[in-house]
């Protein structure tokens, strides 16, 4: 009984520590992500890469578990799909016009290759993973810590953009897009619509802007390894 009580006490202390400083959790998450991108992944050492990557992936899930976040709070819901879809759809349309407009001014695109429909279909899945990490974890924890949604959106977008450095075009787009997505999430939390927006705009950006701007959407040291 005493051993079981000790384990429960330790679990309670751990949960209390996690809950007491919500804004620190995403900072640790982003710091580890940057370390992985810039230091660990370039080593090519799977014995190091896999454990660190696993820890990074588990941080948001662990935070949601300890904070007892409900699925609807995380944006995993259907009841506001239409309301969110209208707002996100409008923002996505504006973003698409801007992306295509820049592409046309530079003469780069849009220039879609064969099979691009597959990218529009599948890339939102990667967008869902990123939006979950950004909205359901990073934004929510920073908002809880600061109590100011606008400030939390700005900080979250900045952290999101930092993970896309040194790709300046991609960092700029993720900074702007990240802030808009956070504000949309605040009003109508729905990861489905945001994932579609993220995925479709990313594909559109990839095939609309000059390749020398985007380096095939590479980030970290891989950005400089790109060749036309």
C-alpha positions, 0 to 999 in steps of 0.5 A: 500500500505504501509503495502504491501511495508513493507512486501516486504521490509522485504522479501527482507531483509530476502533474502539478509541475506540468500544470503549474507552468503551461507556457514552458511546455511549448518552449521546451518542445520548440527548443528540442525541435530546433535541436533535432533539426539543426544538430541531431538529424544532420548526424544521421545517427538513428540511435540518437534521432529516433529517441529524441524524435519520439520524445518530441512527438510525445510532449504534446500528447503528454501535455494534453493528457495531464491537462485533461484537454477534451477533444472538442477543445483540441479542435477535433470536432465536427459540430462547428465544421461549417462555421469554421469552414466559412471563416478558414475558407475565406482566409485561405482564399485570400492567402491563395490569391496572394500566393498566386499573385506573387507567383504570376508577378515573378513569372514562376507559376503556378506551374503544377506537375502531373499528379499534383492532385495527390499532393493536394489530397495527402499534404493536409495530413502533414498539415494536420500534424503541424496544426495539432502541435501549433494550435492544440498544444503550443497556442493553448498552453501559451494562451493559458500562461499569458491569458492574452489570446492575441499575444499567444497567437503572436508568440506561437506564430513566431515559434512556428516560423523559427522552426522553418528557418533559414528558409526566409520565404517559408518562415515569413509565410508560416509567421503570417499564416501561423498568426491567422490560423491561431486567431481562427482557432480561437474563434472556432477551434477546428483542426480539420479546416485548418489542416486543409488550409495549411496543406492546400496553401503549402502545395500552392506555394510550392508550385507558384513561387520561384524554386530558388526562393523556397528550396523545395520547402527545405529547412535547417541545414538542408536548406543550403544543400538544395540545388536547382 
